[in-house]
C-alpha cells in the first residue's frame, strides 16, 4: 500500500493551530487541500493565516515564490462538508471531545467515498472509541502530529482495535511522503510519547514534593547532568500546567488509575490557583515584568580531596575515574573489592545513585546519573543529616575539581536523573511487551517527540540491561506503593541478561 497520490485532495476539519499546521504540511507536500470549520469565517481566516506562513517560508528561502503561488492555488476553504466528497484523506482536528469527533466522522461517512481514509489527530482519546461509532471503523486511523506540525517531524500513526492494516500502512506512507517521521503504535492511553514521558514530569514533581530540591535546581540537574533540553518545571510552564495535568490525568484514568501514572498534587494546586505557566504569567516560575530568573542551588567552593580509592569500576559512571586522574587527583584502586564506589580520604564513601538512601549507611554521599560525565556541567549530590560534613565537603570539592557545578539535594532514593531514566526505561520495555510499538519506534518517538537526548532503549544499552530494574527494585522496597515496582517485562529482560552472563 502506497501513500495517497499528490493529485488527490486532502481535507482538514478543524482550523485551530493544529489544524492549520496539518493543512500546511499537506499543502507544501503538494496536495490540493480543503479546510472546513463549523464556525462561519474560520476556514477563510485559516486559509489567510496559512498563506501568510507561506510568505514567511519564501522570505526564509524555504519555498520559492512559484511554489508558494502554486500552494495557495491548491488551498480552498470549504463551507460545507459536502465539498469534501472527492477527498482521499480527511484529518480531524476538532475539540478533544469523544461525542464531537464521533458525530463528525458519522457525517463524513455519508459524504466521502468508500476508499477515503479517515484520520483523527486526537492526543488523549481512544482511536478505537472514536471509530466505534462508524459503519466502517477499519478505515479510521490516528495521525497524531506534534505542535507545531510544520516544524516537528514526528507523527504517531495509531491503529485502533478495528483499524485495517491497509489503512494504517497507507497513513504511515502518506506521513512519510509528507516529509515526516512516522512511528506505528497500537491504540493505548497516551500512545507512545504521552505514555512513556509521564515519569519525566512525575519524578521531578515527586522530588519537589519531598522537599528535596526546588524547581530551578531540579530543572538544572535534568538539563546539565541528564542532557534533557528542558527541565520538567520549565517545560510544563511552556506547555501549560492545565494542559500537561489534563494529559497526565487522562492517561491515569485510562489505565484504571494505575499508580505508575498518578498525577501530582502539587501540580493540581498550581492549576487550581490559576498559575498555568507562561500563558498566565506565573506557573512554577514567575514570568511577570521585572521578575528575577530562579537560580539553582549551587554549592560553595570546597577543597578537593588529594586522592580517592576506587572500589570497583563505578559501572555507568566509570568514565569519572579518567576525569579524576586528568584533574590531578590520585586514584588508588582496590582490586580485591568488587563494589562500585569511591572511598574519600576521610573514610566516607561516594556512590552512584542506586535507589537506596544515604541515611541507611554509615557515611555515604550519592551522586546522580549523567548522560555524559565529561560534558555534564552540573552534578547533583545527596546526603542525609547523619553524613559527616567532611565527607560531603570532599565530595563537593571532587566534582568541582572536575569543572562541575554541584547541587546538593535531599536524601531521596534514586535522586533526580537516575530515577527518571529508570522509570522511562521501564515503561518503554512494558510498552514493547504489550505490543504498543517496537523498540526502534519508541526510541525515535521519544527523541523526536520530546527531544530526549537518548531513546529509552539507547539509555538501557548504555547503562546495562539490569541497571534500571535494580534501581527500581531498590526504590520499590522504600516505596511499596507499586509506583516503582519493575514491570514484568523489565524484570524478564534484566534476569535473562544476568542469567546469561552468569553462565557464560
C-alpha positions, 0 to 999 in steps of 0.5 A: 500500500502506497501513500495517497497520490499528490493529485488527490485532495486532502481535507482538514476539519478543524482550523485551530493551530493544529489544524492549520499546521496539518493543512500546511504540511499537506499543502507544501507536500503538494496536495490540493487541500480543503479546510472546513470549520463549523464556525462561519469565517474560520476556514477563510481566516485559516486559509489567510493565516496559512498563506501568510506562513507561506510568505514567511517560508519564501522570505526564509528561502524555504519555498520559492515564490512559484511554489508558494503561488502554486500552494495557495492555488491548491488551498480552498476553504470549504463551507460545507462538508459536502465539498469534501466528497472527492477527498482521499484523506480527511484529518480531524482536528476538532475539540478533544471531545469523544461525542464531537469527533464521533458525530463528525466522522458519522457525517463524513461517512455519508459524504466521502467515498468508500476508499477515503481514509479517515484520520483523527489527530486526537492526543488523549482519546481512544482511536478505537472509541472514536471509530466505534461509532462508524459503519466502517471503523477499519478505515479510521486511523490516528495521525497524531502530529506534534505542535507545531506540525510544520516544524516537528517531524514526528507523527504517531500513526495509531491503529485502533482495535478495528483499524485495517492494516491497509489503512494504517500502512497507507497513513504511515506512507502518506506521513512519510511522503509528507516529509515526516517521521512516522512511528506505528503504535497500537491504540493505548492511553497516551500512545507512545510519547504521552505514555512513556514521558509521564515519569519525566514530569512525575519524578521531578514533581515527586522530588519537589514534593519531598522537599528535596530540591526546588524547581530551578535546581531540579530543572538544572540537574535534568538539563546539565547532568541528564542532557534533557533540553528542558527541565520538567518545571520549565517545560510544563510552564511552556506547555501549560500546567492545565494542559500537561495535568489534563494529559497526565490525568487522562492517561491515569484514568485510562489505565484504571488509575494505575499508580505508575501514572498518578498525577501530582498534587502539587501540580493540581494546586498550581492549576487550581490557583490559576498559575498555568505557566507562561500563558498566565504569567506565573506557573512554577516560575514567575514570568511577570515584568521585572521578575528575577530568573530562579537560580539553582542551588549551587554549592560553595567552593570546597577543597578537593580531596588529594586522592580517592580509592576506587572500589570497583569500576563505578559501572555507568559512571566509570568514565569519572575515574579518567576525569579524576586522574586528568584533574590531578587527583590520585586514584588508588584502586582496590582490586580485591573489592568488587563494589562500585564506589569511591572511598574519600580520604576521610573514610566516607564513601561516594556512590552512584545513585542506586535507589537506596538512601544515604541515611541507611549507611554509615557515611555515604554521599550519592551522586546522580546519573549523567548522560555524559560525565565529561560534558555534564556541567552540573552534578547533583549530590545527596546526603542525609543529616547523619553524613559527616560534613567532611565527607560531603565537603570532599565530595563537593570539592571532587566534582568541582575539581572536575569543572562541575557545578554541584547541587546538593539535594535531599536524601531521596532514593534514586535522586533526580536523573537516575530515577527518571531514566529508570522509570522511562526505561521501564515503561518503554520495555512494558510498552514493547511487551504489550505490543504498543510499538517496537523498540526502534519506534519508541526510541525515535518517538521519544527523541523526536517527540520530546527531544530526549537526548537518548531513546529509552532503549539507547539509555538501557544499552548504555547503562546495562540491561539490569541497571534500571530494574535494580534501581527500581527494585531498590526504590520499590522496597522504600516505596511499596506503593507499586509506583516503582515496582519493575514491570514484568517485562523489565524484570524478564529482560534484566534476569535473562541478561544476568542469567546469561552472563552468569553462565557464560 
